[in-house]
Amino acid sequence: MDLFNCLLLLCGCVFLVVGITMKFKKSPAKPQPSETKPVPYFFFSFFLIYLPFIFSKTVLKKDDVTTPEIPEVSYGPIHIYFGSQTGTAANYAQILGEESSKNGFQPKIIDLIDFDIKQLKSCKLATFLMATHGEGEPTDNSKAFNEWIADEERTNEELKGVKFLVFGLGNKQYQFYNAQGRKINEYMEKLGAERIYKYGEGDDNDSLEDDFNEWKTGLWEGLKGVLQPVRSTERKTTKTQSNLPFIVNTGNDAKEIDLETYDVNSDDKEYEFQMKQYLLSASANVTSIRELRQRTDDGSTIHIEIDNGSCGVSYRTADNLAMFPENDLETVEKVAKLLGLNLDEVFTLEENEDVDKKIKFKFPFPSPITVRTFLTKFCDLHSPIR
Ligand SMILES: Cc1cc2nc3c(=O)[nH]c(=O)nc-3n(C[C@H](O)[C@H](O)[C@H](O)COP(=O)(O)O)c2cc1C
């Protein structure tokens, strides 16, 4: 199996295992009182941050294009917007994207930071996956959209002709449960858009994934029941040689970039959701991990100690800490052996110029990088394959 096929196989995965080295998101430039000293160790139970979005887009060699299977009937484009802080809603957007393709839709997955009203109006069918953060507040990437939708300047005809559906991600432990999902669901209707599928919401304190699965049971059949199929001639025009956004290039003697010193701000490449934060994060060593529960059949609470001595990140009680775990070397080596990959092979991701660029193109991760770095930092090798 060549590198390209392996990349395909590994797409769409989620990080789950905490490696020995972790990358920490540096706090936004929030002034710290001068008397606050960095806390040497952190205590927390569940700060695993998922990066499912990184490999959610398929990478493809230009010469290796096979025509994707297209369902007999097409229902046209669907925009899937996500407001996400720690990646879950972004992951759900990918899941809906894949399912919608199989059901005859042409999905575009859009980070709400790139929200563009003209685009929404031209698409006419929009799904919103909205997580709530802070105390009932929007995620960083959906703040501007949140302000836009509630602005006094909006009129109740503004989104006439747009059909929409919303799923909210929240946690019942918080006072303002699913405030953002509820707000967007309400405001879309207020601005004249038509809800064509029931509003759904999930509780991260219980079983968010079950809630999501339950909500989307019947979703595609429901949409097909109210939407007109697109004529087959229109469908053919969307069938290009490849509508996949990346090309993987190998064997061009490229040298791996150093991710520790890589200055993302001086690069003109745009990166997908949270990749920039990842690239701006600092490394720290985990010095101990202990299970605190006597029985783990019902879940796990872990005490983790992190040495932040040299990473330049301080922590105060109630600060948020984002953690970007890596796969351990042993697993990486096993996977490479199984797939017949050379860990030292360097590859470069390039934009596929043949793809329609109505949605802003963004790289999922920087390159050139080795297969080792790719498997260690940008792939989930532990979660079940969907
Ligand atoms: C710091 C923090 C604040 C949160 N605040 C709320 C809240 O006010 N209301 C709520 O329903 N859920 C809240 N949640 C739960 C998240 O919405 C939930 O975990 C969601 O699945 C996160 O989605 P994301 O990974 O896409 O960001 C909060 C979670 C965190 C970590």
The ligand as an SDF file (V2000), in Angstrom:
LIG
                    3D

 31 33  0  0  0  0  0  0  0  0999 V2000
  -15.2770   25.9770   29.4170 C   0  0  0  0  0  0  0  0  0  0  0  0
  -16.5680   25.3790   28.9570 C   0  0  0  0  0  0  0  0  0  0  0  0
  -17.7360   26.1010   29.0660 C   0  0  0  0  0  0  0  0  0  0  0  0
  -18.9600   25.5450   28.6730 C   0  0  0  0  0  0  0  0  0  0  0  0
  -20.1150   26.2690   28.8270 N   0  0  0  0  0  0  0  0  0  0  0  0
  -21.2980   25.6920   28.4910 C   0  0  0  0  0  0  0  0  0  0  0  0
  -22.5290   26.4120   28.6810 C   0  0  0  0  0  0  0  0  0  0  0  0
  -22.5740   27.5410   29.1450 O   0  0  0  0  0  0  0  0  0  0  0  0
  -23.6820   25.7850   28.3210 N   0  0  0  0  0  0  0  0  0  0  0  0
  -23.7140   24.5190   27.8100 C   0  0  0  0  0  0  0  0  0  0  0  0
  -24.7940   24.0190   27.5170 O   0  0  0  0  0  0  0  0  0  0  0  0
  -22.5530   23.8270   27.6090 N   0  0  0  0  0  0  0  0  0  0  0  0
  -21.3600   24.3740   27.9300 C   0  0  0  0  0  0  0  0  0  0  0  0
  -20.1920   23.6770   27.7370 N   0  0  0  0  0  0  0  0  0  0  0  0
  -20.2360   22.3170   27.1610 C   0  0  0  0  0  0  0  0  0  0  0  0
  -19.8990   22.2970   25.6630 C   0  0  0  0  0  0  0  0  0  0  0  0
  -20.8470   23.0210   24.9140 O   0  0  0  0  0  0  0  0  0  0  0  0
  -19.9010   20.8580   25.1660 C   0  0  0  0  0  0  0  0  0  0  0  0
  -18.8520   20.1580   25.8130 O   0  0  0  0  0  0  0  0  0  0  0  0
  -19.7260   20.7550   23.6670 C   0  0  0  0  0  0  0  0  0  0  0  0
  -19.8140   19.4130   23.3020 O   0  0  0  0  0  0  0  0  0  0  0  0
  -18.4060   21.3210   23.2000 C   0  0  0  0  0  0  0  0  0  0  0  0
  -18.3760   21.3000   21.7910 O   0  0  0  0  0  0  0  0  0  0  0  0
  -17.0590   21.6760   20.9850 P   0  0  0  0  0  0  0  0  0  0  0  0
  -16.0510   20.5800   21.2650 O   0  0  0  0  0  0  0  0  0  0  0  0
  -17.4560   21.6500   19.5360 O   0  0  0  0  0  0  0  0  0  0  0  0
  -16.5750   22.9910   21.4080 O   0  0  0  0  0  0  0  0  0  0  0  0
  -18.9920   24.2300   28.1290 C   0  0  0  0  0  0  0  0  0  0  0  0
  -17.7960   23.5180   28.0100 C   0  0  0  0  0  0  0  0  0  0  0  0
  -16.6020   24.0710   28.4190 C   0  0  0  0  0  0  0  0  0  0  0  0
  -15.3300   23.2650   28.2880 C   0  0  0  0  0  0  0  0  0  0  0  0
  1  2  1  0
  2  3  1  0
  2 30  2  0
  3  4  2  0
  4  5  1  0
  4 28  1  0
  5  6  2  0
  6  7  1  0
  6 13  1  0
  7  8  2  0
  7  9  1  0
  9 10  1  0
 10 11  2  0
 10 12  1  0
 12 13  2  0
 13 14  1  0
 14 15  1  0
 14 28  1  0
 15 16  1  0
 16 17  1  0
 16 18  1  0
 18 19  1  0
 18 20  1  0
 20 21  1  0
 20 22  1  0
 22 23  1  0
 23 24  1  0
 24 25  2  0
 24 26  1  0
 24 27  1  0
 28 29  2  0
 29 30  1  0
 30 31  1  0
M  END
$$$$
